[in-house]
Amino acid sequence: MIKTPQLKIALVQTNLYWKNKVANLAMLEEKMWEIANEVDLIILPEMFPTGFSMDTAELAEPMNLNVCKWMVQMATQKKTTITGSAIIQVAGKYYNRLLWVSPDGTIQHYDKRHLFRMADEDQSFSAGESLPIFELNGWKICPQVCYDLRFPIWSRNRMIDGKLAYDLIFYVASWPAARVSAWDALLPARAIENLAYSIGVNRVDEDGNGIKYNGHSAAYDYKGNQIEFLGESEKITVLTLDAEELDSYREKFPAWMDSDDFVVK
């Protein structure tokens, strides 16, 4: 499928109620209905139903229960794809699972690969083992979750059938204010090294563990130029990505042809 000329994306930077799914889904539903523009994709933060909690036994749910059903309902009603991560239990294991829900009700997912050991995420969750590339209106899109941002080999834009694997890489996050300088530096780095658009959607305010978040959700073009910045307060922004500009730059500056081969184990 040929890429549509433009891709419209809504970034939802918000505070989250601590471990309260009902309150978060109600709040986010209201926010999403405020998005008047017709958009192709709505991106929510990491663990949007609960906040970044390690209380897996208390908060996890299987696929196709409340969170998934809510996302399907919203995607169908809004006629747009919706994505964000939640705590999902599968066969006795817990995953920080990014859910990608299409308007037709189809659910795809990506399980967070790099678990944040400094918060014992590696003790509470199982790591993902594969990296899917989603397709939306002909655009190839690479999903990532928070701490994944620090590991460029995992997100490297490789060649598939003579073409780069993806056009956009995005990160859903609960990235603390204490380390936001790394967030600000690495998001444009991922764009530059992968010749792709790069987007990060982070939360704001403070969680139940006293961790503070200051947003800095942003979007960068394939040169690393900032094209959107949401600041440090709750905000929703709709931005437009341009396929012709991306493809033209890749043709004029084919640095991807000189990339190194490697294998991820």
N, C-alpha and C positions, 0 to 999 in steps of 0.2 A: 504494500500500500504506500502511495506517495504521501509525503508529509503535507499536511495542510499548511498554507502560507503563514499562519499565525497560530499560537497556542496561548489561550488566556488562562491564567492561574491565580487563584485567590490564596493568600497567605494569612493564616489566622494565628496571630500572636495574642495569647490570653493567659490570665491566671487560671488555676485549677483548684477546685474544692478537694481537700485532702481525703482520699479514700472514699469518695462519695460519688458513685456512678450515676445515681439518679439525678443529683444536682448538676453534675458535669454534662450529661447528655442533654438535659433540659436547657442549660445555659448555652451550649454549643448549637443546639437546634435553633434557638432564638437568634444567635449571631449569624448563622448561615442563611437564615431567611432575610437578614438585612443586606445580603449580597445581591444587589439589584441587577448587576451585570450578568449576562449569560456567560458562564465560564466553563472551561473544559475540565478543570481540576481544582479541587479544594484540598489544601494541605493543613492538617492539624498537628499539634505537637506530639512528642513522645509520651506514651502512657496517658493519653488524653482523658480516659475515663476515671483515672484514680490518682494521678500524680506518680512520681518516680518512687515507688515503694517496693521493698523486698518481701512484703507480706503476701507471698504467692498463694499459700493455702487459703487465706482469707479472701483474696481478691480475684483469683483466676477463674475463668470460665471456659468451657469448651467452645469450639467453633460452632457457629450458627445458633448461639444463644442470644442474650440480650444485646450485647454490643454489636455483634455482626448483624442482627436483625435491624437494629437502629440504623446502622450504616447503609444497609440495603434500602430501607425505607427512605432515608434522606437522599441517597443517590438517585433513586427512582423518581422521587417527587421533584428534586432539583434538576433532574436530567443532566447530571454531571458525575464525573468520577470523584470519589472521596478517599483520602488516605490519611493514615496516622497509626500509631502503634498502641497495643493493649497487651495485658497479661493473659495469655492463652495456655490452657492445659491440654496436652495431647499424650495419651498413653502413659500417664503418670509423670510426665515431664512438663516443665513450665518454660514458656518461651516469651521473650519480649518481641512480639510478632507485629510487624508492619502489615496492615491490611489494606488491600487495594481493591476497592469496590466500584464496579461499573454500573451505569444506569440500568442495565438489563438484569442486575442482581448477581452477576458473576463476581466471585471473590477469589482473588489471588493473594499471595502473601510472600513476605521475606522475613526470615528469623534473624534477629540481630546477631552478627558474627562475633564482634568484639565486646565482651562483657566487662563492665567497669569494676575491676577487682577492688578499687579503693573504697567502694560502697558495698562490697561483698555480692555484687551482682553475679559474679562467676560461681558463687556458692548457692545462689538461689535459682538460677536459670540455666538452661542448656543452650549452648551456642549453636547458631545456624551453620549449615554446612554447604549451602549453595546460594548463588547470587543470580536471581532471575533478572531479565530485562523486560519490563512491561512495554506495551505498545498502546499509544493513544493518538488517534487521528493520524497514524503514520509516523508519529514521533516515537523514537526509542528512548526509554526512560529507565535510569538506574536508581533503585531505592537503597537508602542507607539510614542507619539509626545512630545518632549522637556520637558515642565514642569511636564509631567506625571512621569518623573524620580524621583521626590521627594516624590512619594506616593506609597510605596511598597505594600500596601494591594490590590490596583487596579491591580497590575501586578503579584500577587502571583501565582506561578505555582501549580495549584490544580490537584487532581486526577480525571481522567475521565476513567471509565471502568478499574480501576486498574492500570492505567498508568498516568505518568505526562502529563499534557495538552500540553506542548510545549518543543521543543529542543533548540530554539533560541528566544531571545527577542531582539528587536532592537528599537532604538530611532532616529528619524530624528529631527534635532534641529536648532534653531537660539539662541544658548546659549552664552550670553555675556562674554567677557573676564574677566569682573569684578568679576564674580562668577564661574570661571572655576575650582576652587579647589573643589567645590561641584560636578561638572560634573566628575572630575577625581576620586573622592571618591565613588560616587554612582553607576557608571557603573560596576565596579567590584563587588560591594555589591549585585547588582541585579543578577549577575552571581552566586555568592556564595550561596545566600539564595534560589535560584530557581534551582540549579543544572543544569544550562543551559548555553549555549554560550550567551554572551551579546555584542552587537555592538551599537556604537553611531556615527552618522554622523552629524557633525556640519559645519557651514559655516565659512568663514574668512573675514577679512578686516572691512570696516565700512559701515553702512547703511545710508539712507537719514535722519535719526533722530539723527545721530552722535553717534550711539551705535557701539562699537568696538567688534569684534569677533576674537578669535584666534584659532579656530579649535579644536585641541586636539581630533579629531575623532580617535576612537580606537576600538579594539576588545579584548575580554577577554574569556578565557575558563571557564569551569564549576567549576574550583577551584579558579577563580579570577585572574589567571595569565594573564598578558598582552601578547597577541600574535601579535598585530599590533598597531602601533601608527603613526599618520600622521603628527605630529608636528604642526606648526603654519602657514604654507604657503599652497597655492593651490597644491593639490596632488591627484592622483588617485592610489589606491592600490587594488590589487586582492589578496584575501586570501582564504584558503581552510579549511573548518571545517570537522572533522573526526567523523563519526557516531560510529564506533567501540570503539574509546577511550571514547566517551561520555557515551555510554551504559555500558561499562565495569566499569567506575567509579561509575555510579549510582548503579550498582549491588554490588560493593564492599563497598560503603559508602551510604547506603539507608536512609539518614537523612530525606528524604521526608516522610518516614513512621511514623515519630514522629511529623509531622506538626500539627498545631492547626486548627480546623474548625471554620469558620466564614462566615457571610453573608454580601455582599456588598449591601448597599442600594442606 
